[in-house]
């Protein structure tokens, strides 16, 4: 799989993490051939052993760390696997943003718990990307393929406040940073929503702080 990915060396690994995270979040059973968990370049061959020597290289070691993490996340979150045969467990948020090569959707379990998934298949990041979401106080980023622990650049959103801005058929939405070639998982946080004015004031304070830091 890794040798089929487009782009330069680092982009190949980033692209592979995106597609694996997309596969794990999408309905259906999962399959990895031996060696794909650490990004083996050669196709698996039953006549030879796996390329264990690749663990001498950090990128391959971190790919295994990512596969381990996303496997555990899958097992620990029923919304990723509980309803696979109906639209009750999978709902698109946006499937038509072909201009930016981004898709987003929701996975939902029988108790109504859910994970919002966004996949950016483009090697270009987005500074302020917005998607509609179900009502909640905020959403927190619970897994990112761009995490430095997996070999990414480390762009992180943390907790993202919900705003009363209609989008994608929802009365509210969230705005966040999308790293290039990345897949992000978000979980909703229940509670009282922060008023839009307070959100704007918080953003203005953050922008002013950044401006002051640049001056120093």
Secondary structure, 3 states (H helix, E strand, C coil): CHHHCCCCHHHHHHHHHHHHHHHHHCCCCCCCCCCHHHCCCCCCCCCCCCCHHHHHCHHHHHHHHHHHHHHHHHHHCHHHCCCCCCCCCEEEEEEEECCCCEEEEEEECCCCCEEEEEEECCCCCEEEEEEEECCCCEEEEEEECCCHHHCCCCCCCCEEECECCCECCECEEEEEEECCCEEEEEEEECCCCCCHHHHHHHHHHHHHHHHHHHHC
